[in-house]
Amino acid sequence: MGGPTVRVAIVGLGAIGREVLKAVQARPGLSLVAVADPALVGQDAGEVTGVGACGVKIVASAEEAFAGDVDVALVLTASGVADVLPIVEAASLRGVDVISTCEDLSYADLATPELARKLDARARAGGITVLGTGINPGFVMDRLPLTLAAACVRVDAVRVERVVDAAKRRGPLRAKVGADLTVAEFAAGVAARRLGHRGLPESCALVGLGLGFTFDDVRNSIEPVITSAANPRAGIEPGRVAGLRQSAVGLKGGREIVRLDLEMSVAAPDPHDRIVISGDPPLDVLVQGGTHGDRGTVGTTVSAIPAVVLASPGLKTVLDLPLVG
């Protein structure tokens, strides 16, 4: 990466956090200096993740992790902006930049504008940068299509289709998509906001922002993918839910400008990412097999560090940062 070594703290050592730790340890120019996870206090972070003792003892809280010399914190614990706010407040007092996989933080202005303003004010007061990123939201269905759109003279509409085989993902994702529930249980889970992919409306709004639109409405819909005898799903009885289909549609003047269609289901046929841009010239780009969600999240999180460390203070989106890898 060049330049001085960046001192990294990790908050949250779950499945993604452990993989992020390994990536930090392996990347030149980064030094792991602190890890916080209340469930693992006192243990060596390297031993917990299987990379061998690294001399970093796990502490209970972000405040403790930020007590030493830390440049940037990777926060891998929460999905809601309100959950991240106390960590940002602690980071701002110590001048620690924050990169988080919190889905709602990817574009906090959409659903929680007041919290977004508060976060931005805290970040500016502390001279730190705050970013929400990941693979989706953060790359496949927002940043990547906008990168491709840079080759267009004119963009009329954008459609992104992502199909994920939930059988190949971690247990929490299968639970989030309602795999093996009854249709009634699925409907209740959607109504209670326990099911569904957080961040899809945020991705839709980000694409609009990148194209120069503030949408009149972003519509989000979720429906079940139901197993049938004609289309069996691994380990799921016919009539039960294999996963979900979710769509976020950005409308301007009654016209559909951006459409994001996401299917995450067990044994989903033909996993892929497809980006279709209507315009001059039109583009139709297919990622066969799709982008691996967990590994991609690790990559986008760690790859954002150099740009965040150099960015101006405040709450940012991935559209504010240069592409890095």
C-alpha positions as CSV (number, residue, x, y, z in Angstrom):
1,M,0.0,0.0,0.0
2,G,3.0,2.3,0.6
3,G,3.2,5.0,3.3
4,P,3.0,4.4,7.1
5,T,1.5,1.3,8.5
6,V,-2.3,1.7,9.3
7,R,-3.2,0.5,12.8
8,V,-6.5,-1.5,12.7
9,A,-9.0,-2.3,15.4
10,I,-11.8,-4.9,14.8
11,V,-15.1,-4.7,16.6
12,G,-17.0,-8.0,16.4
13,L,-15.3,-11.3,15.9
14,G,-18.1,-13.4,14.4
15,A,-17.8,-15.4,11.2
16,I,-17.1,-12.3,9.1
17,G,-15.0,-10.7,11.7
18,R,-12.7,-13.7,11.9
19,E,-12.2,-13.7,8.1
20,V,-11.6,-9.9,8.1
21,L,-8.9,-10.4,10.8
22,K,-7.1,-13.0,8.7
23,A,-7.2,-10.6,5.7
24,V,-5.8,-7.7,7.8
25,Q,-3.0,-10.0,9.0
26,A,-2.2,-11.0,5.5
27,R,-2.2,-7.5,3.9
28,P,1.0,-5.5,3.8
29,G,0.7,-2.0,5.4
30,L,-1.9,-3.0,7.9
31,S,-1.3,-3.8,11.6
32,L,-3.9,-5.4,13.9
33,V,-3.7,-3.6,17.2
34,A,-7.0,-4.2,19.0
35,V,-10.1,-6.5,18.9
36,A,-13.3,-6.1,20.8
37,D,-15.9,-8.8,21.4
38,P,-17.7,-9.3,24.8
39,A,-18.1,-13.0,24.2
40,L,-14.3,-13.6,23.9
41,V,-12.7,-11.3,26.4
42,G,-9.2,-12.1,27.4
43,Q,-8.5,-14.6,24.6
44,D,-5.8,-14.1,21.9
45,A,-7.5,-12.9,18.7
46,G,-5.2,-14.9,16.5
47,E,-5.8,-18.1,18.4
48,V,-9.6,-17.6,18.2
49,T,-9.4,-17.2,14.4
50,G,-7.0,-20.0,13.9
51,V,-4.0,-18.0,12.6
52,G,-2.0,-18.6,15.7
53,A,-1.2,-16.3,18.6
54,C,-0.8,-12.6,17.5
55,G,-0.4,-10.9,20.9
56,V,-3.7,-9.0,20.7
57,K,-6.0,-9.8,23.6
58,I,-9.7,-9.4,23.0
59,V,-11.4,-6.7,25.1
60,A,-15.1,-6.2,25.8
61,S,-16.0,-2.9,24.2
62,A,-15.1,-0.5,21.4
63,E,-14.1,2.1,23.9
64,E,-11.5,-0.2,25.3
65,A,-10.3,-1.1,21.8
66,F,-9.9,2.5,20.9
67,A,-7.9,3.4,24.1
68,G,-4.6,2.8,22.4
69,D,-3.2,4.1,19.1
70,V,-5.7,3.1,16.4
71,D,-6.2,4.6,13.0
72,V,-9.2,2.8,11.7
73,A,-11.9,0.5,13.2
74,L,-13.6,-2.2,11.2
75,V,-17.1,-2.6,12.8
76,L,-18.7,-5.9,12.0
77,T,-21.5,-6.1,14.5
78,A,-24.7,-4.4,13.6
79,S,-27.3,-3.8,10.8
80,G,-28.9,-0.7,12.1
81,V,-27.6,2.9,12.1
82,A,-28.7,3.4,15.7
83,D,-26.6,0.4,16.8
84,V,-23.5,1.9,15.1
85,L,-23.9,5.4,16.6
86,P,-22.4,4.7,20.0
87,I,-19.3,3.2,18.4
88,V,-18.9,6.2,16.1
89,E,-19.2,8.5,19.1
90,A,-16.5,6.5,20.9
91,A,-14.3,6.6,17.7
92,S,-14.8,10.3,17.3
93,L,-13.4,11.0,20.7
94,R,-10.2,9.1,19.8
95,G,-9.9,10.2,16.1
96,V,-10.5,6.7,14.8
97,D,-12.0,6.3,11.3
98,V,-14.9,3.8,11.0
99,I,-15.6,1.3,8.3
100,S,-18.7,-0.8,9.0
101,T,-20.6,-3.6,7.3
102,C,-23.9,-2.2,8.7
103,E,-26.2,-2.5,5.8
104,D,-28.4,0.6,6.7
105,L,-25.2,2.7,7.0
106,S,-24.5,2.3,3.3
107,Y,-26.9,5.2,2.7
108,A,-28.2,6.3,6.1
109,D,-30.0,9.3,4.6
110,L,-32.6,7.1,3.0
111,A,-34.4,5.6,6.1
112,T,-32.8,7.5,9.0
113,P,-32.0,11.1,7.8
114,E,-31.9,12.5,11.4
115,L,-29.5,9.8,12.5
116,A,-27.4,10.3,9.4
117,R,-27.1,14.0,10.2
118,K,-26.1,13.2,13.8
119,L,-23.5,10.7,12.6
120,D,-22.1,13.1,10.1
121,A,-21.8,15.9,12.8
122,R,-20.1,13.5,15.2
123,A,-17.7,12.4,12.5
124,R,-16.8,16.0,11.5
125,A,-16.4,17.1,15.1
126,G,-13.9,14.2,15.7
127,G,-12.2,14.7,12.4
128,I,-13.0,11.1,11.3
129,T,-14.5,9.4,8.3
130,V,-17.4,6.9,8.6
131,L,-18.3,4.5,5.8
132,G,-20.8,1.7,5.4
133,T,-19.7,-0.9,2.8
134,G,-19.8,-4.6,1.9
135,I,-20.6,-6.7,-1.1
136,N,-24.4,-6.0,-1.2
137,P,-24.9,-3.1,-0.4
138,G,-21.6,-1.6,-1.2
139,F,-20.6,-3.1,-4.5
140,V,-22.6,-5.6,-6.7
141,M,-25.9,-3.8,-6.9
142,D,-24.8,-0.2,-6.6
143,R,-21.1,0.7,-7.0
144,L,-20.4,-1.8,-9.9
145,P,-23.4,-0.7,-12.1
146,L,-22.4,2.9,-11.6
147,T,-18.8,2.1,-12.6
148,L,-20.1,0.4,-15.7
149,A,-22.4,3.4,-16.4
150,A,-19.3,5.6,-16.7
151,A,-18.8,4.1,-20.2
152,C,-22.2,5.4,-21.3
153,V,-22.9,8.7,-23.0
154,R,-26.5,8.5,-21.7
155,V,-28.2,6.2,-19.2
156,D,-32.0,5.7,-19.4
157,A,-32.5,2.9,-16.9
158,V,-30.5,0.4,-14.8
159,R,-31.5,-3.1,-13.9
160,V,-29.5,-5.4,-11.7
161,E,-30.4,-9.1,-11.1
162,R,-28.6,-11.1,-8.4
163,V,-29.3,-14.8,-7.7
164,V,-27.7,-16.4,-4.7
165,D,-27.7,-20.1,-3.7
166,A,-28.4,-19.8,0.1
167,A,-27.4,-23.5,0.5
168,K,-23.8,-22.4,0.0
169,R,-23.9,-19.6,2.5
170,R,-23.7,-19.3,6.3
171,G,-26.6,-20.4,8.5
172,P,-27.6,-16.8,9.4
173,L,-28.3,-16.0,5.8
174,R,-30.4,-19.0,5.3
175,A,-32.4,-18.0,8.4
176,K,-32.7,-14.4,7.1
177,V,-34.3,-15.6,3.8
178,G,-36.8,-17.8,5.6
179,A,-35.5,-21.2,4.3
180,D,-37.7,-24.1,5.4
181,L,-40.5,-22.0,6.9
182,T,-44.2,-22.3,6.0
183,V,-45.7,-19.6,3.8
184,A,-47.6,-18.3,6.8
185,E,-44.4,-18.2,8.9
186,F,-42.6,-16.4,6.1
187,A,-45.3,-13.7,5.8
188,A,-45.2,-13.1,9.6
189,G,-41.4,-12.8,9.5
190,V,-41.6,-10.2,6.7
191,A,-44.3,-8.3,8.5
192,A,-42.1,-8.2,11.7
193,R,-39.0,-7.2,9.6
194,R,-37.2,-10.4,10.7
195,L,-36.9,-11.6,7.2
196,G,-35.6,-9.9,4.1
197,H,-32.3,-8.4,2.8
198,R,-31.4,-5.1,4.5
199,G,-29.8,-2.5,2.4
200,L,-31.5,-3.2,-1.0
201,P,-33.5,0.0,-0.9
202,E,-30.3,1.8,0.1
203,S,-28.5,0.3,-3.0
204,C,-31.3,1.5,-5.2
205,A,-31.1,5.0,-3.8
206,L,-27.3,5.0,-4.2
207,V,-27.6,4.1,-7.9
208,G,-30.1,6.9,-8.3
209,L,-27.7,9.3,-6.5
210,G,-24.9,8.3,-8.8
211,L,-27.0,8.9,-11.9
212,G,-28.1,12.3,-10.6
213,F,-31.6,11.4,-9.4
214,T,-33.4,11.8,-6.1
215,F,-36.2,9.3,-6.5
216,D,-39.8,10.3,-5.8
217,D,-40.2,6.8,-4.3
218,V,-38.2,3.7,-3.6
219,R,-40.5,0.7,-3.5
220,N,-39.4,-2.5,-1.7
221,S,-41.2,-5.8,-2.1
222,I,-40.5,-9.3,-0.7
223,E,-42.1,-12.6,-1.7
224,P,-41.3,-16.2,-0.9
225,V,-39.7,-18.7,-3.2
226,I,-41.8,-21.9,-2.7
227,T,-40.5,-25.4,-3.2
228,S,-42.5,-27.5,-5.6
229,A,-42.4,-31.2,-6.5
230,A,-41.5,-30.1,-10.1
231,N,-38.7,-27.9,-8.7
232,P,-37.3,-29.6,-5.6
233,R,-34.9,-27.8,-3.3
234,A,-32.3,-29.6,-1.2
235,G,-33.7,-30.8,2.1
236,I,-36.9,-28.7,1.8
237,E,-40.3,-30.3,1.4
238,P,-42.7,-29.1,-1.4
239,G,-44.9,-26.3,-0.2
240,R,-42.4,-24.9,2.2
241,V,-40.2,-21.8,1.6
242,A,-36.8,-22.1,0.0
243,G,-35.9,-18.4,0.2
244,L,-37.1,-15.1,-1.0
245,R,-37.3,-12.7,-4.0
246,Q,-36.9,-9.1,-3.2
247,S,-37.1,-6.0,-5.4
248,A,-36.3,-2.4,-4.9
249,V,-37.5,0.0,-7.6
250,G,-36.6,3.7,-7.9
251,L,-39.2,5.9,-9.5
252,K,-39.0,9.4,-10.9
253,G,-41.9,11.1,-12.4
254,G,-43.8,7.8,-12.5
255,R,-41.0,6.2,-14.5
256,E,-38.9,3.2,-13.4
257,I,-35.3,4.4,-13.5
258,V,-33.6,1.7,-11.4
259,R,-34.7,-1.9,-10.6
260,L,-32.8,-4.3,-8.3
261,D,-34.1,-7.9,-8.3
262,L,-32.5,-10.2,-5.7
263,E,-33.2,-13.9,-5.2
264,M,-31.6,-15.7,-2.3
265,S,-32.9,-19.3,-2.0
266,V,-31.7,-22.8,-1.2
267,A,-30.5,-24.6,-4.4
268,A,-31.3,-21.5,-6.5
269,P,-30.7,-22.4,-10.2
270,D,-28.0,-20.5,-12.1
271,P,-26.5,-18.2,-9.5
272,H,-25.3,-15.0,-11.1
273,D,-25.0,-11.2,-11.1
274,R,-26.4,-9.4,-14.2
275,I,-26.3,-5.7,-14.8
276,V,-28.3,-4.3,-17.7
277,I,-27.9,-0.6,-18.6
278,S,-30.3,0.9,-21.1
279,G,-28.7,3.9,-22.8
280,D,-26.0,4.9,-25.2
281,P,-24.3,2.5,-25.5
282,P,-26.4,-0.2,-23.9
283,L,-24.5,-2.6,-21.6
284,D,-25.3,-6.2,-20.5
285,V,-22.7,-7.6,-18.1
286,L,-23.0,-11.1,-16.5
287,V,-20.9,-12.4,-13.6
288,Q,-21.4,-16.2,-14.0
289,G,-21.8,-17.8,-10.6
290,G,-22.2,-14.5,-8.9
291,T,-19.9,-12.7,-6.5
292,H,-19.3,-14.6,-3.3
293,G,-21.1,-12.6,-0.6
294,D,-18.9,-13.4,2.5
295,R,-15.6,-13.3,0.7
296,G,-16.6,-10.2,-1.2
297,T,-17.6,-8.5,2.1
298,V,-14.2,-9.2,3.6
299,G,-12.5,-7.8,0.4
300,T,-14.6,-4.6,0.2
301,T,-14.1,-3.9,3.9
302,V,-10.3,-4.3,3.9
303,S,-9.9,-2.7,0.5
304,A,-11.7,0.5,1.7
305,I,-9.1,1.2,4.4
306,P,-6.6,3.2,2.4
307,A,-9.2,5.5,0.9
308,V,-11.0,6.0,4.2
309,V,-7.8,6.9,6.0
310,L,-7.2,9.6,3.4
311,A,-10.8,10.9,3.1
312,S,-12.1,14.1,4.5
313,P,-14.1,13.9,7.7
314,G,-17.8,13.0,7.7
315,L,-20.3,10.3,6.9
316,K,-19.5,8.9,3.4
317,T,-21.0,6.5,1.0
318,V,-19.0,4.2,-1.3
319,L,-19.7,6.7,-4.1
320,D,-17.5,9.2,-2.4
321,L,-14.4,7.0,-2.5
322,P,-12.1,5.9,-5.3
323,L,-12.2,2.3,-6.5
324,V,-9.4,0.4,-4.7
325,G,-8.5,-3.3,-4.6
